[in-house]
Amino acid sequence: MKTFHHIVAAVDFTPYCRAALREAARRALLDGACITAVHVMDELLVSELKKAMSVDEATVRKEWLVKLRMFVDESDPGGQMVNTEVRVGHPFLELVQACATHDADLLVMGAKGSKDEPGRIGTIAAKCVRKAPVDVLIVRKSMHGPFKHIVACVDFSENSAKAVQFALHVAEQDKAGVDCLHVFQSAVTMALDYGGFATPLPPMVTDEEALKATQVELDSFLEPFTRRAGSGTVKHLIAESPNIREAILDHISRSEADLVVLGTRGKSGLRELLIGTTAEKILQHAPCSILAVKPDDFVTAGAVSE
């Protein structure tokens, strides 16, 4: 099962990151992992503080480290020992560097949206999901305590296998139920996704036969993981829909899931890097917390610009 060894929790002193910090501390305690709370200061802010206070950067860092320590303690991390660190620079680059320095395997962040779109996640969090070399957990502000219902997205890829393993591990720790969900697109439904303008190819088998075969494939894919699952309820589900993204979001909403786990994909180093259109849609519109699992060969993109 998937376990974590060192967790980095990003702290920006907003209410959004309090729930994320508590969840990071809870996950660290359950896995016996180390945890480091990291705050990244803007270089311009540091420069202005140095001028206003007539002090050097080391003094500014020290003062903000005290603020960070107080914030961590006030956030009630459940008795878990949380290390603290203040960095100066670009938030994305410094968080990635912090993960590398501590050999972290999970980055936890709050879902800080905008005033007009509070449901969306912040720019830095979205970029970390796309480009950070570690798994990224985005925690909703409303999240309190153990997860109760988890959706693991399955597309039969190696990385979705990793997503299933993480989902089952969390479910075992939190006594949660897990829906392992695969979205099936028949020839007809795929034609519908193009507004009916695409001419479906003559099927070699009927949609009913294909659906049954997909269920067998899903059961076979999940069997090595679910046979070792704990006492929680694990369901093997197939949703037939012309739109994978909407089917997953609809299931999350109907099942009242509080965590969705999905594998990301894409090659880094490209300005147009995406995590996959399905994952991107879920990332920005899922009402619950999100765990994005990275491929083993994922390499961080060095560019700062989107």
N, C-alpha and C positions, 0 to 999 in steps of 0.2 A: 504494500500500500504506500501511497505517496505521503511522505512526512517532510517537514521543513526543519532546517537546522539554524538558520539565522534570518530574522525578519527585520526589514527596515520599514519604519512607519513615518510617513511624511507629515510634518506638522507645520501649519501656516497660521496657527492661533485663531482659527475660525471655528464656530460650532460644528461645522461639517466634519472636521477631522477628529473631534472627540470620540464619536462612535467608532471611527476607523482605528484610533489608538487603542480603545478598549478591546476591540475585536482582535487587533494584532497581538495585544498582551494575552488575550484568552487563548488564541491559537498557539502562541509561544509556550504558554504554560502546559497546554495539552500535549504538545509534541516534544517538550523538554528543550525548546529552542532558545537561543539568545535573541534579544530584541534591542534595536537601537532606534530611538526617536531622532529624526533629522529635521532641522529647520534650515532653509536656505535663505540668506539675506541678499537683497539686491545690492549690487556694487554701488549704485548711485546713493542709496540710503546710507550705506556705510560711510561713503565719502562725506555726506552732509552731516552725519552724526559726529564724525571726526572733527569737522570744522566747528560745529556748534558746541561741542564739549571740550575741544582742544586736547584730544587724546589720540592715541594711536589705535590701529585696527585691533590689536590684541585686547585692549581694554574694552572696545566695543563688543567684541566676540564674548568676552568674559561676562559682561553685563547681560547680554542676550541669552547666554547659557544659563544664567540664573533664572531668567524669565521662562525659558524652556523647561527647566527643572520644575518650577512652580506649576506650569501648565500641565505637565505630565502627572504630577502628584494630585492636582485638583481634578483631573479627568478620571481618577479612580481606576487604575489599571489592574484591579483585582489582586493586589498584593504581589504582582509580578515585578521583578527587578528590571527596570528599563534604563538602559544606558542612553545618554543624550549627547548630541553633537550639533554644533552650529557651523555652517559652511557659508561661503560668500561666492556668488557667481550666478550663472544662469540655472534656474531651478531644475530643468530637465537634465542638463549635463552633470550637475552636482549630485542629483539623486542617483543617476546611473553610476557615477564615480563612487558614491557611498556604498552602493550595492557591490561594486567590484572590490572595494577596500575591505569590506567585512565578509566577502564571499557569501553574500546573501542569496537566498533562493526564492524570496517572496518580498514584494514591495506592496505595502498597504496604504491606500489613500482614501480620503473622503470624496464623496460625489458632490463637489462644489459647482452648482449651476449658476446661471446668470439670473438677474432680476426678472427678465422677460421669459426665460425658459428654465425654471428651477429644477425641472426633471432631468435636464441634460447634465453631463459631467463637465468639469472644467477643462480648459485647453491643455494644461500641463498633464492632468490625469489621462486625457485622451491620447496625448503624445507618448506617455509612458506605456500605455497599453499597446500602442503601435510599435514602439521602437526600443523600449527597455529590454535588456537581455534576460530578465527574470519573469516569473509569473507575477501578475499584478491583480490584486484584489481591491475592487472599488466598493466601499461600504456606504450604504445609504444612511442619512442622518437619523432616520427612524429606527435603525437596527439596534436592538437591545437583547442581549443574551444569546443562547444557542439558536442556530438555524433550525427551522421546523420542516420546511419542504424545499427540496433541491431539484432543479431540472438540469440534467446533463445532456448536452446536445451531441448526437452521434451521427457521423457521416461515413463511418467505417475506415477513417484514416488513422494512421498511427498516433497522431496528436489527439484525436478524439478519444482514443483509448486511454491516453494520459488524463484527459479530462474526466473520464468515467472513474478512473482510479482515485483521483482527488475527491470527486463527489462522494464516492463510497466511503472514503476515509473520514471526511467531515461528517457524513451521516452517521457513521459508527460512533464517533465521539459525541455528537450532539443528539443522538437518538432521533434522527430525522428520517423522513421518507424520501425516496429518490425516484424520479421519473426519468428513465433513460429514453430520450425521445429522438426518433428518426422521422424525417419528413419525406414521404414518398411522392414522387411526381410521375404520374402516368403519361402516356403519349397525349391523351386528351387534355389533361390538366396543364401540361407544358404548352400546348397550343393555346389554351385559354390565357396563359400568362402573357401571350403576345397579342391579346385582344382578339383571338380567333383568326388572325391573319396567317399564322403559320400552319402549313398543311402537315398534319401528323403523318409519320411514316407508317406503312402498313405493319401492324404489330405481328411479331412472330408468335407471341403468346397473348392471351387475354389479360386485361388489367387485373382481373381477379386472381389469375394464376401468378402474375408478377407480384401482386401484393402478398400472396401466401409465401412465395419464394423469398421476398424481402423480410418477412417475419421470421422465417427459418434462418436467414442470414444474420438478422439482428440477434436472435437467441444464441446462435453460434458465436457471434462476435463478443457478446457479453458474458457468456458462460464462464470463461476463465477468471473473470473478476467477481461475478456475483456469487459463485460457489463459495468464495471466501468471505462474503459479506457478513456483517453482524446481524443483529436482531431486527434492524430497521426494515421497513417495507421497500422493496425494489420492484418497480414496474418496467416492463419492456413495452414501450408504446410506439405506434406508428400513426402519424397524422398524414392523411392524403390531402394535398393542397397544391395549387399551381404556384404558390409563393412561399418559399421556405422561410423567409424572414418573418412574414406576417403570421405564419402558422406557429412558429416558436413563440412570438410575442403574445399571440392569442392564448396559447397553452399556459404561458407564465401567468397571464392575467386570470384565466379561468381557474387555475389550480391554486392561485394565491401563493405562488412560490416566493420565498424570500432570498433565494440565491440561485443564479444560473451559472453553470460552468461550461465553458466552451473552449475549443482549441482554436488558436489563431494560425494564420499562415502568411506567406509573402516573403519576398527576398528583401533584405535590408540594403541600405546604401543607395536607394533610389529616392528621389525627391517625391515621387508619386506613390511611395510605399503605402499600401493599405493592408489591413489585417484580414481582408476578405470582405466582400460587401455584406454578407450575412452577419458576420461578427460586428461589423461597423454599425449596422442598423440596430442590432440588439444593444450594443454598447450605449448608443445615444437615446434609446427609447424604452429599455426595460425598466420597470418600476421598482425592481429589487436590486440587491447587491449583485456584483458581477465578478467572477473569477476568470481571467483570461490566461490560458495555459499556452506557453510558448513552445515551439519545436525545439528539439535537442540541438539542432544545428543553427539556431537563430543567432545572428550577429548584429550588434548594435550599429545603427546608422550614425555616422559621425556628424552629419549636418544638423545645425540648429534650426534652420528655417523649415517651414512646412512645405 
